[in-house]
């Protein structure tokens, strides 16, 4: 029996009508690479997905809830699985520009999944011809997957299973993978037996998690005693800490990954993730200054961290294996390089568990809380708005493949991503990267960020500001020191006698002809 982990189930229990906990990945394809004589039609996309169904166990499994939520749900094979139910087709409304694309994707992301079927679906969108920068004749495939089934790393594996490495259709991953064993639906007796065992084991797991966190807790207390005089960063109240509505907003911009890498030498030791946070920080500073809402305290970001050890078997596993850290992003600092330097120091300390310990400990403890307790705790968290007291926004940086990928001969041009929000945390910035590009995807609601296009401009300005500050000052060509001009030498006075002689000589020239 395949049972959801406590961390997976948490995304189910926190879902409400306004807070849907699925993710939407939007991949744009360039059909100009399709071999001559072939055309990518909707039926070819269906056939391609059908060929790869065995590569990912989540494609044909549905949820089975335990009565009264006495234990975490199970995965079971969907005996009525219908592939064509999960794939749909449409066209971008007129005028088919970037704004319509963003509106269309936001509306699609705002609709819930059918929780009685496998928790994913795909939407093929055509009509992208009027969007500058996107390939002519291109199309997008928006894939919606519930967060209970995937995290960032396992989602990359999911899309890798569907991808090819050339236009000939050579699979990116070998297709001779042994299909996972079918997951039968557990009986009521089996669920009751396991629920009793899991609930008895939970207190031991919680104790173990606390004991493992004890060295970090001790270090955190010691550091706090040593730094009493240092400024403490509290979470300021902002417009992003309001309750969210069902009216989602989405917009994005794409940068060359080389632009972010060019900033790193200016602050030795910083990572791409630090540069991402610095860009978000600079944009938020400009945006809130424009609205006269910039708090004196720095905004705090919640940053998920991949907790997978890196082994192939663990990477292939579906579900979630993440932890998190909270870090100030120093929106109170005007200088972009000083801001990046402060972010680098803060994230380094968080990763070493010297700060941001509460977020990491909280995600570790949820692995051992009984199902009933977690259901109640999740609902309490939503109703109390405690999330808004922990941070101001989410920032998630998921590195993607840097080599070109294909599907049905069409090359992947780029990708965008839409993530879930939560009451009290109404801003999510996701930054997936692919093939030398990184996209900054902004998800909010109409009430919180009605001028989302202006915020995109703030992101673009923030990167330009960082690049300008990071570039070494150009050596100006040395100005040639002009030597002072010498005053003309004074002519010696000529005697009258000599002057008369010269005049006679001039007058007598040529008289002998």
Secondary structure, DSSP 8 states (H G I E B T S, - for coil): -EE--HHHHHHHHT--SS---EEEEEEEEEGGGS-TT----HHHHHHHHHHTGGG-GGGGEEEE--GGG-S--EEEE-TT--HHHHEEEEE--TT--HHHHHHHHHHHHTS---TTS-SEEEEEEE--TTSTTS-TT-EEEEEEEETTTB-HHHHHHHHHHH-BSSTT--BSS-S------------HHHHHHHHHHHHHHHHHHHHHHHHHHHHHHHHHHHHHHHTTTS--------GGGS---S-EEEEEEEEEHHHHHHHHTTSTT--HHHHHHHHHHHHHHHHHHHTT---SS--EEEEEEE---S-HHHHH--B--EEEEEEE--TT--SHHHHHHHHHHHHHHHHTTSS-HHHHHHHHHTTSS-HHHHHHHHHHHHHHTTHHHH-SEEEE------S--EETTEEEEEEEEE---BTTB--EEE--EETTEEEEEEEEETTT-TTHHHHHHHHHHHHHHHHHHHS------------------------HHHHHHHHHHHHTTTTT-
